């Protein structure tokens, strides 16, 4: 065992620069969008830009112990070097940040809310995060009312028992004369089947994860704002940051702030779009309330906002000015383009129909990436994936070159058919299929 570990030690000893290993802890599973499409790509990007001098080990599903509510303190005290935390799991501790969880304050687009929250937190909530180095802030996907009956008006929601993810979602439901039921999300499917709850107010991303699309078939959205949202922060232990040399601090800084907030916001929105397509294909009903209808909901849930404003006033904080600033920031980013799915090399058969479906199908988007480069340059394709596999695939073309043999035999019987066959240009034209086979490999 010592012999196996020695090379790693020698590599550090002989390297020109010290190595730094950081632990990133979060509560989502390793197959979640948060892990697979945000935290892991972010970590790999930092590693690449550091030239391999920073290594980030990710621990999903609370593998380092504790509860999700502890994650911020894990980063604060150094139990983890980085943590993807939900500040509102400790209610009141991050009161200014929670403004983005008030009903109908955040945008229905996570990208817009995340970019606005990033600016807002830097300008107004720095004191709440002074004990850590905040890498970025983000808002989850919009809160949607999932139930088994159509909900269009505030009267329709009265008396319904609904799961809520935050305390302000609960306050909004109480203002609507509904019954908020806070519980861990993992318990929600059982609660629905046993009629403990009639539905939930949760973002789209939890629907397939908990298989709620098999249990709740009607979904109410709000056109211009979100009934509920959850704020997140990627927090770094300050001592872990301080020990980095200046050039590696610059790498962390380059991957902090708006670039990372944008990456997180886009991840939420892409997940939401994919789930909307999924439930639509299964015949679920999606009701989208237009601004004039949302105005009634906004007015009915105002007591939840008033409660936050009262709390801010007790702490001598001008909450109304904070809300005005949020509205300004949301307007600033309102025209951000919709995020597009990343283009990956996957089966190329549907490549030519992908542009029209790219937004609907997040997992299959190999459009121009596999169509244009492959015909002209065959070497790059093997470079992307195993070259031996392409070598096994290339023998497929030899059957086509057998066409030159028929020209010779066909040329003797009918003199007219022989000239039609010789154009050797047709066999090369058959070669695109093998090149499409190179792409998925």
Secondary structure, DSSP 4 states (H G I P E B T S, - for coil): -HHHHHHHHHHHHHSSS--EEEEEE-SS-TTSHHIIIIIHHHHHHHHHHTTTSEEEEEE-TTTTSS-GGGHHHHHHHTSSSEEEE-GGGSTTTTTTGGGGGSTTTS-SSHHHHHHHHHHHHHHH-GGGGTTEEEEEEEEPSPEEEEESS---SHHHHTT-EEEESSHHHHHHHHHTT-EEEE--GGGHHHHHHTTS-SEEEEETHHHHHTTGGGT--EEEEESSS-S---EEEEEEEHHHHHTS-HHHHHHHHHTSTHHHHHHHHHHHHHHHHHHHHHHHHTT-EEEEE-HHHHHHHHHHTHHHHHHHHHHHHHTT--HHHHHHHHHHHHHHTTTPPPP-PPP-----GGGGGHHHHTTT-SS---HHHHHHHHHH-SHHHHHHS-HHHHHHHHGGGHHHHTHHHHHHHHHHH-HHHHHHHH-THHHHHTTHHHHHHHHH-
